[in-house]
Amino acid sequence: MAENIVEKFEKLFKGKYKIYYSSIRKLEKSFFFMIRDQRQKYLISIAKKGICEKFEGKKIGRINDLDILMCPTNDYNCKVIRTLFNINPSVCKKNTSFGFGDRLGLATPAHTTLINKYDVFPVLAQQSVRELSRTHRNFKDVLDSAIWGIFESGYEGEFGADADHVKDINDLMQAAYEGYSMYTVDPSDHVKNIDKINQGELVEFYKSHPLRKEIEMIYSGKVFSFEKSKFTMEDKELFRIFVTYVDAIEHVVKCYEAIKNTKKNFDFEVSIDETSIPTSPLAHIFIVHELRRRGVDFQTLALRFVGQWQKAIDYIGDLSVLESELSMHCEIVKSLSGYRLSLHSGSDKFSVYRIFTHYCDGKLHVKTAGTSYLEAIRTVAEASPSLYRNIHKYALTCFEKDNTSYHVTADINKIPDVDNVEDSKVVNLLDIPEVRQLIHITYGSVLTEKINGKYLFRDEIYRILHENEFLHYKHIRDHLGKHLELLKN
């Protein structure tokens, strides 16, 4: 019956629209699917008047006794399809989960095609507050874009929505209102870098803290024994750990309680990866015990591992040292149990995925964000070398400014002059580490810059990606597939 209705729609409009056949859904005697024209995408509802009235849209015809309604992919209509088809985020129930960050809101259909090949729980809506600020998006838009992508692809499995690297309770509440299922709290602003603070101030802070005596009674001199490792909390180490992390822990507790008062079922992640110092095994133990002692039920924990975890490129550091450190952290996780490690800046860290999967026994979460954006710009470079050249040259002027909140050491002087690169080879620039970081870091400036009220690049980027959707999706599938292949347990 659905095929018959779709055939009649095609004959009626004589190839004016491309139909996404994967999106076709039937609800009683009503039919729904996604279409596109040369400029944008729409939802088609072929149904009785009562169903069509649920949507915002324009009647464009009839098939039999059913109205044909062409609907914009806006927030109002997104809420309707979420209700009709129960397309809503849920908590993770698998050992391995993977965050598919999507800065443009276009990549979800490509992301979902990978899910059936790999036994991972997909977090299909994931953006940090920093990314939202730089792209002028919000939590609602990110989730809506993922929902429409899910509908387009026909994906019917569970998925998560992660309000990532949130520092402020108000931002958490906004995400909770929109229905997010995962909350990643970033307390890095409350982590003290004790090597840069006067020793006298640190001692005064420690001695005058109201929790000091209680903490000393619990931890001072305590031995933590695991299968292969043993750690003793000496007073000097307790002092350093307490002063470094106690305020961060207090902030996490406040954030957790705020969400708990709003939602009953959610995934909670604590992120201490964006700090200057690696997380020691004793600090790991202390953080877990203190969070639990204060009633925080967290599912994932992002530590700051040794080495450099720069955006858009592979891990920089001694893999043997990382492996030794990770083995100790995973021992702690297995013994304390009830949570998984989370790997942030997980994009393109191909040399470490097997190590993490091995020591974590496949029980881990990986976050990617900028890598899907890079594959979008790769598509632009391949389809429109001239547009890419302009983006590239503009990005060079923004790099120093945009890099202030990222940990990237790319030497942009090593980047070839884009005007001296042949059209057919422009796309290959996206394989150069310095170029990858250049494009990754400057996304906000590129996407939001305006001249005389018009976007300098944004509209053209979206146009190129719409016209070259198959190529865009292929690049994303190929690149993210490499990640997931290496994460197989």
N, C-alpha and C positions, 0 to 999 in steps of 0.2 A: 504493500500500500504506500509506504513512504517513497519507494522508488518511483511509483506511478505519479505521485504528487510532484516530485522533483522534476520528472520528465516534462510534466505539463508546465511547470514554472519555466523550464529552459525554453520550451517551444513558444511560450507566451512572450518572453523577453528576447528571444532570438540571439543568444550569446552576448547580451549586453553586460552581463555579470558573470564572474567566475564563482562557482559554488565550491565551498569547502565540504566535500562529501563526508569527511571524517566527523564533521560537526552535526550531522543530521540526527535529530532526536525526536521521538514521538511521545506524546503525552495524551493518553486517551485518543481523541479524534483530532488532535492538533499536532502540527508539525513545525519544527524550528530548525534553522540552520544558518550558517554564516555565509556571506557573499562579499565580494569586493568588486569595485570598479577601478578605474584608472587612478583614483585619488585616495580612496579610503575603504574601510570595511563597515558592514552593516549586519544586523541581525534580521532575519526574515521570520515572521510569524504567520503561519497559514492556519487560521483557526476561526472558530465562531466569534461573533462580536464580543461576547462576554470575556473571552480570553484576551482578545486583542486590546480591549479597553484597559487591561492591566499595564500595558506598555505605553511609552511615549513613542510616537512614530507617525508615518504617513501611509494612508491606504493607497496602494498602487495597482490594485486589480482584485480579481476573484478567480477562484478555481472551484468549480462545482458550487456548493453552498458556503464556501469558506472565504473569508476576507484575507487578502495578502497585505501584510503590514511591514513596511521597511522601517527599521528602528535604529537610531544611532547607538553606538556602543558607549553610552554615558553611564554615570553612576546610578541614576534612577533605574534604568533598564537592567543594570548589573544586579541590583538588589532583587529585582523580580526573578531573574534566572537563578540566582542563589537560592531563593525560596522554592521555586518550582522544581528545581532539580537537585536541591540539597548539595550545592557545590560550596562547601565551607571548610576552612582550615581545621585541622585536628592535631592532636598531640602525636608524637612519634612513638611507634610500637615496634620498631626494628632496631637491630644492633648498630647498623651503619646508616647515617643520615648525611645528606649533602645539600648545602645551600647554593641555589642557583640565583645569585644576584643579577638583577636586570635593570641597568640604569636608564634604558630607553623605553622599557615597557613593551618590547616587541618580541622578546626571545622565548617566551614560555612555550609556544607550540613546538619549537625545536627541542627545548629541554625535555618536554614530556615524552618525546619519541625515544629518549634514552632510557626512561625508567623501566620499561618492560624488559630491557636487556640485562639490567643489573638489580640485585636485591638490595636496594637502598630506599630509604624514606626520603622523598623529595621535599625540600623547603623551597617552594616556587615563588613566594613573595618574600624578598629579603632585601632591605636597604637600611643603611645606617642613617642616623640623624645628619651626619656630616654630608653624606651623599644627597639626602633630600634637600638640604640647604643649598648645596652647590648646583643642583639641577632644577631648583624651584618646583619640586614635586612635594607630595605629602603621603602619609601612610594610606589614606583612602585611595589615591591614584595608583599607588604601587599594587595594592591588593586587587583593585578593579582590573588593572591590566593583566594580572596573573589569571583572574577568573575568566576574562574574555579569551585569553590564550588557551586555557584549559577547555573551554567550551569549543573553541575552534578545532582543537586537536582531537576531541572526543575522549580525552583521558577521563577515566571514571574511578581512579584509585584515590587513596588518601594523600593529603599533602599538608605541609605546614606553611605558616606565615610568621616570619621572624622580624620583630622590631629590633634592629641590630644596633649594638654599641650606643645604647641610650644612657645618658648621664643625668637626665632631669626627670623628675616624677611626672611633671605635666605632659612630657612627650610619651611616657609610658601610658598615661591615662588616655591619650588620643588614640594610641594603637589599640588599647583594650576596647575602646568604644567602637572601633572599626571591625573588631572581631579577630584580632591576631591571636595565634595559638602559642607563640614562643616569644620570650622577652629576654634579650641579652643586655644585661646591665654592665656598663663600663665604669668602674669606680676609679679610673686612673688618675683623675684630678685629686683624689684623696689619698693616693699612695705617695708617701714621703720618700724623696731621694736623699737618704741620710748622709751620703757622701758629700752633699753640697750644703749641708746645714751645720751650723756651729755646734760643736759637741756639747757645750754647756746648755744650749737650748734643748737639745735632745734629752739630756739627763734630767733637766727640769720637767720636761713634758712627761717623761716616764715616771719619775718619782711622784708627781702630783696627780697622775691619772687615777680616777676613782676605781678602775678595774685592776690596777697593778697587783695588789695583794692577792686578789682572787686568781688572777692569771698565774702568778708565781706558785701558788699552792697547787694548781692543776698541772703545770708544765715543768717547773724548775727541776732539773736533774732527771726528768722522766726518759726512759729508754723505750723506743719504738722498734720492735723487732718484726721483720718480715721474712719471707722465705729465704732470700739470699742477702738481705741487707739489714743493717741495724744502725739506728740513729739516736744520738743522745742530745737532749735539749739542754745544753750548757747555758749558764746564766747570761754569758756574753751574747750567745746566739739568740736567746729568748728576747733580750733587750733589743737587738737589731730587728728581729721579726715583728715584735709587738709595735715598736715605734713606726716601722715602715707600713704596716698593714692595718692597724687597729681602726683608723678613721675610715679606710676603704670598706672594711667589714661592716662598720656601723651604717655606712651609706647603703650598702647592699641590703641590709636588714630593712631599712626604711622603704626601699624600693619594693622589696618582696612583699612586705605587709600591705603596701598600697595596692598592689595587683591582687593579692589574696582577698582583699576586701571588695574587689570588683568582679573577679572571675573565680570559678570553682576548679576548673580543669585547664591547666596550661603547663608548658615546658618552660623552665627557668634556667638561664645560663649565666654564670658569673665569669666575666672576662677580665683577667689581669695581664693580658698579653701586651698591651700597649704601654709598657713601662720600660725604663732604661736598664733594669737589672733582671737577669734570668731568675726564675722562681726556683729556689733550692728545695730539695726534698723535705726538709724540716718546715719550710714556709708552706709548702703544699699541705703537709699534715696539719699544721696549725690552722690554716684557712678553712680546711674541711671540717675540723673539729669545732671551730668557733662558729661557723655558719650553722652547723647542725645543733650545737648547743643553744643557739638563739632561734631555733625553729625554722630555718630556711631549708625548704625541700627543693634542692636544685638537681637538675638532670645532667647538665654538662658543665665542664670547667675548662676554661681556656687559660693555659699557663704561658708564661714568657719563657720560651726555650732558648738554649744557647745558640749562638750563630746569628746570622742576619736573615730576616724574613721580609725582604723588600718586595714591594708590589710589582706584579707583572713578570717576574723572572724567577728562576730556580733558586733554591736554597744556597746561601753563601756560608761556608764554614766547613769544619772538619766533621765528616759524617760519622767517624768512629767515636768522637766525643759526644755528638748528638745521640748516637745509639746507646752509649753507656748511660747517659743521663736519662733518656727516655725509658730504658729498661727499669731504672729505679722508680721513676714516676708511675709506670704501669704496675709495678709490684704494689705500690701504695694504693692505687685504684682498685686492684683486685682484692686486696685485704680489707680496705675500708668499704668497698662496694657501694652499689646504689647510684653510681653516676658514671659518665663517660668523659674522656678527654675530648676537647674541641680544638681543631687546628684552624687558626685564623691566618689571614693572608695566604690562604690555601691555593690560590691560583698558580698554576705552572710550577709547583714544587715537585716536579717529576722524580727527582732523585730521592725523595724521602717518603713517598707514599707507601712503598713496600715495607719500609722499616716500621712505619706507624701501624700499618695493618697487622704486621707480624706481632709486635709487642702488645698491641691493644686487643689482640684476638678478634679483629674486625669490629670491635665495639668502639666506635668513634664518630665524631661529627666533623665535617669539613666545610669551611665557608669559602666561597668564591664570589667575586663581585665584578671587578673590572675586566675580567678576561672575556666575558660575553660582549662587553662594550668594545673591546679591542677587535673581536671578530666582526663586529658590525663595521668598524672603521676599516678593517681589512676588505670587507665587501665594497665599501666606498672607494678604496684605493684601486680595486680591480675594475670596478664598473665606471668610475669617473676619476681618473688620475689627476685631472686639473683641480677638481674639488679637494681631493686629498692634499695636493700641494699647498693650497691656500690654508687648509686646516693646520697642516704641519708647520708652515711658516708662522702662523698666528700663535700656535702652541709654544713655539720657541720664545716668543715675547712674554708669555705668561708663566713659564716654567718656574722661575725663581719665586714669584709670588705664590703660586699654587702649591709649591712644595713645602711651605712652612709648616703644614700640619701632617706631613707624611715623612716616613723614614726612608728616604731614597737618596742614593749617592751617585746617581748617573752623571757622567761627564758629557754634557750635551755638545761639547766641542768635538767629540768623536763622531758625531752624527754627520753622514754625508750631506752635501748640498743637494737638496731635493730637486732643484732646477737642473742639475746635471745628470739626473737619473732618467733613463728612457721610460716612456709610458708603460711598456710591458713589464718593467722591472720595479715600478713604484711599489707594488704590493709586497715585494720582498723586503722592503724597509721594515715591515712589521715583524720581521724575524730577528732584528737587531735589538739586543737588550736595552740599549740607551733610547732607542726610538719607542719601544714598548712602554718604557717608563714615562717618556715624554708625553705620549698620548694618554696613558692611564691617568696621570696626575692632573692634566689640564682639561679634563672632561667638562668640569663645571663652567669654565670660561668659554670653551668652544660652544657649549650648548645654550648658553644664556646671553652671550654678547649680542647687543643690538646696535644698529645704526639707523637713525631717523625712524625709530619705532619698529623696525623690522629686524628679525633675527639674522645675524650674519651668516650662520651655518645651519642652524637647527632644522629649518624647514627643508633645506636642500638635502640634508642627511636623511631625513625621514622619507623624502620623495625617492631618493636613490634606493633606499632599503625596501620601500614598497614595490618599486619597479623590478627589483632584483631579489625578491623574497626567497625564491628557491635557492639561490646562491648564498644568501645570508643564512638561511636555516642550515644549509650544508656545512658552512664554515663552523657554525656553533656546534652542530652534532659531531663533526670530526674532532674539534679541539676539546670539547668537554668529554667526549668519549675516551680520549687518551687519559684523562684524569680518572674516570670511573673504572677503566680497564685495570689500571695499576692499583686501585683500591679494592679489587676483588680479593676476598679472603680465601 
